[in-house]
């Protein structure tokens, strides 16, 4: 999550691990460039905050709302960090965020839909 030119990550490194697990650091691409810029060139702009992970793998700061029971387990750390930091989660084309948008926002999670909130246009050619 980026707020005021800073990248907000968790102290435990789970978000960073997820970013790097899905990227090939030597290959071109927007995601690769993003993580490379912050982890190498702009490391001073990274702020790390604590999110508490429970023994069962859940996050203390993730909302315990019934409508979020089906929200992607691997995305819950991003939502918890949004609540703790007040920073929005930048989502490109993950439909789970759109499908649970109202419940997440009602629970204090801020979401910035980089590609807009119309799923039908995410992959449309212009």
NORUR-V616156 format. One record per residue. SS is DSSP state (hx for helix, st for strand, lp for the rest). PSI is psi in radians with two decimals (NA if undefined). D_LAST is the distance of its C-alpha to the last C-alpha in Angstrom with 1 decimal. Layout:
ss	psi	d_last
SS	PSI	D_LAST
SS	PSI	D_LAST
This chain:
ss	psi	d_last
lp	2.40	27.6
st	2.29	27.5
st	2.22	29.5
lp	0.80	30.6
lp	0.25	29.6
st	2.65	31.3
st	2.20	30.5
st	2.12	32.5
st	2.88	33.8
st	2.62	36.6
lp	-0.66	40.0
lp	-0.22	40.3
lp	0.18	37.3
hx	-0.68	35.6
hx	-0.75	32.2
hx	-0.74	32.5
hx	-0.70	33.6
hx	-0.76	30.7
hx	-0.93	28.2
hx	-0.49	30.1
hx	-0.57	30.7
lp	0.02	27.0
lp	2.71	26.3
lp	1.81	27.6
lp	-0.37	29.0
lp	-0.09	29.2
lp	2.65	25.7
lp	2.76	22.6
lp	2.72	19.9
hx	-0.82	18.9
hx	-0.72	21.4
hx	-0.75	24.0
hx	-0.72	23.8
hx	-0.94	24.0
hx	-0.62	27.1
hx	-0.76	28.6
hx	-0.73	28.4
hx	-0.73	30.1
hx	-0.42	32.6
hx	-1.07	33.8
hx	-0.50	33.0
lp	0.63	33.0
hx	-0.49	35.4
hx	-0.28	37.3
hx	0.14	34.4
st	2.29	34.6
st	2.28	36.5
st	2.28	37.9
st	2.70	39.0
lp	2.25	41.1
lp	2.33	39.8
lp	2.13	42.6
st	2.24	42.2
lp	2.93	44.7
lp	-0.51	46.8
lp	0.05	44.7
lp	-0.09	41.5
lp	2.96	40.2
st	2.27	39.6
lp	-0.64	42.0
lp	-0.07	39.3
lp	2.34	36.9
lp	2.37	37.3
lp	1.04	39.7
lp	2.34	38.0
hx	-0.63	38.3
hx	-0.15	34.7
hx	0.15	33.6
lp	-0.51	35.8
lp	0.06	32.9
lp	2.43	30.7
lp	2.15	30.1
hx	-0.66	33.2
hx	-0.27	31.6
hx	-0.13	29.5
hx	-0.52	32.5
hx	-0.61	33.5
hx	-0.75	30.4
hx	-0.75	31.1
hx	-0.74	34.8
hx	-0.60	34.1
hx	-0.73	31.9
hx	-0.78	34.9
hx	-0.73	37.3
hx	-0.45	35.4
lp	0.03	33.6
lp	2.59	30.4
lp	2.64	27.1
st	2.25	25.6
st	2.00	22.2
st	2.28	20.2
lp	-1.27	16.8
lp	0.59	16.4
lp	1.89	20.0
hx	-0.35	20.3
hx	-0.64	24.1
hx	-0.65	23.7
hx	-0.75	21.7
hx	-0.53	24.2
lp	0.25	27.1
hx	-0.90	25.7
hx	-0.81	28.3
hx	-0.69	31.3
hx	-0.85	30.2
hx	-0.66	29.7
hx	-0.42	33.0
lp	0.04	34.7
lp	0.11	33.7
lp	2.23	30.7
lp	2.37	28.0
st	2.31	24.4
st	1.98	21.4
st	1.74	18.1
lp	-0.68	16.2
lp	0.29	12.8
lp	3.00	14.0
lp	0.30	16.3
lp	1.70	14.2
hx	-0.54	14.5
hx	-0.33	12.4
hx	-0.08	9.1
lp	-0.65	10.4
lp	0.19	9.3
lp	2.46	6.3
lp	2.44	3.8
lp	NA	0.0
